[in-house]
């Protein structure tokens, strides 16, 4: 993914979801992320990265379990957590960084 660096270095708040298609908790996160995008709209960019298709990127960010969520702005990682989250918890974390 050649433009990943450009995306996370933008001024827009970007949530990155490192996931795998075979991961149950990752599948649980999909509707949560869709609801989040629906509620927050253009105030956040959400990208999903399949760790099996983006192995080098996952290794660079030391992703050892999925899902791993990371929040970036201006190239800085503002927050990181592994494991599934509910919508309200995720919204609360994002609001702290808006």
N, C-alpha and C positions, 0 to 999 in steps of 0.2 A: 504494500500500500504506500505508494510514493508520496502522497499528499498528507499522510497522517501527521507529519511534523508541522506542516502548514496549518492544519486544522487545529491542533492543540496549541499552536502559538498565536492563534487569533485572539482578539479581545473578547470574543463571545464565549460565555461559559459553556464548556463542552463536557458532557458525561460520556465516558467510554465504558462499554460493557464487554469485557473479555468473557466469552462463553464458549460452550461446545454443544453440538447438536445432540449428543448422547447424554447430556447432563440434565437430570430432572429439575433441580433448583433453577437452572438456567431457563428452562421452559416456563417455570412459574414466574420468572422475572419479565418475560415478554409482555404480558398484558399490563403489568405494573408500569413498564416503560412507556407503553402506548398511552395509558391514562395520564402519566406524567406529562408527556408531550402535548396531549390534548388540553391539559390544564395550564401549562406554562407557555405553550406556543413558541414563538420566536425568541423568547428570552433565554432559551437553552438549545443547544445542539446535542443530539443523542446519536452516538454511533455504536454499532455492535461489531465486534471483531471475533471471528471464529478462531480459536487458538490453534486448531488443527490446520487451518489454511494460512495463518499468520504466525508460524512458530517462532521466527526470529524476533518479531515484535514482542510476542509474549515473553520470550527469554530476556529481551532487553529490559523489560519492565518487571522481571522476576515474578511473573504470574505462575503460582504453584498450585492454585486451586481455582475452580470456576463455580459460580460466576465471581469475577473480581471486577468491582466498579471503581473507576477513578474519575475525579473531577479536575479539569484543567482550565486555566485561563492564562493567556500570555506566555504559554510554555511552562508555567509553574503548576505542579501537582498540588492541588489545594486539599484533597481528601482522597483516601483509598480505603476500601474494605472488601473483604472476601465474604461470600455468602449472600443468600437472598434477603431482600428487605421488603417490607410492606410499603405501600404508597405514602402513607403519612410520615413514616420515618425518613424516607428518601426525600420527600418535599421539605421536611424540617432541616435536613442537612444542606440541601441546595439553597434554601432561603438564607442560611448563615453566610453564604458566599456570594450572594447576589449584590 
